[in-house]
């Protein structure tokens, strides 16, 4: 049974031990969620890792875009059909995938043991979704400035990078024009981050914007303050 068919109040009770860090790419979600878990002994649920798994298992009915990505990966095909489009078109599809991925995530989290806290690193998690299953004080959202987004993706390489980055690089390199594909991908990330920021404004959610005057350390302690975890230091 998917979360859309659940009693949201009941789901909030079942996931009362879960802390959510949502937001866009390159904003520090992974770094901050890992640090929280290392310092506080919490468990971590990686949205990046789950997206990769679900590309391989998605069906045309449950997540058609993810299914086609998985099929392209398995057959070694070109990703021109996805990354050869405008940033807006790519962003729209990522947001559609995020909605489907979120339902899978909630189902998985409900099945996990509740005997210790979990920090969820939710790529493209946004308040409209998360506030259905979490109290606002248990969720915080990160985005970064447009300039920081562009510079970050230019610096990123596959060496030593976790989760989806090596796979993403292969996707982009499989396009007929990898540089154009990378440009389109970066622009889609910027649009996605603006989407998250707009939803935070609508829902009055806690939003931290990195890459400007706020560095990763400042963002980390801001996340802890919002989540009420300062007493655990």
C-alpha positions, 0 to 999 in steps of 0.5 A: 500500500502506497503512502497516498492511501495511508492515514497521514497521522498514522504515518507520522507516528510510525516515522516519529524517529525519522529526521528529514533533510530534503532539497536540491543537488550540491547543497550539502545534504549528503555531507551534513546527513553523514556528519549527523549520523557519525556524530550522533550515532544515527542511521542514514537512509540515502536517497541517492542510493535508492534512486539507483536501485529503483532505476533497475526495478521500476516498472512502466506503471510505477515510475515510467521515467525511471524504468526507461532510464534503467532500460537504457542503462542495461542496454548501453544506449544513449541518454540523448532522449533524456539529457539532450533536452532543455533544463526545464524538461529534465527538471520536470521529469526529475520532479515526477520521479521524485514523487514516485521515489518518495512513496517508495522511500516511505514504504521502506522507512516504515519497514525499518526498525524504529529502535534508533533515529534515522536521518533521511537524505532526500534528493528532491524531497520537498515540503509538499511531500515530507510534511504529509509524513513528518512534523515540520520541526523534524524536516529541514531543506537545503538548496544552493545558489545558482553560481555555486551549483554551476561551479560545483558541477564543474569541479565534480569528478568520478574519483572518490565520489559516492553514490550516483555520481560515477553513474551520472557521469556515464549517463552524460558521457553516453550522450552524443554531445556530453558537454551540452548534456552536462549543461542541460543537467546543471540547468535542470538542477538549478530549476529543481532547487528553485522549485524546492525553495518555492515550495518551502516558501509556500509551506513556511518550511525551514530552508537553508541556502548554501554557497553564498554567505553560509558555508557547510559548517554553518549549515550543519549547525543550523540543521542541528538547531532546527532539528532540535539536536543541539542537546545531543552535542 
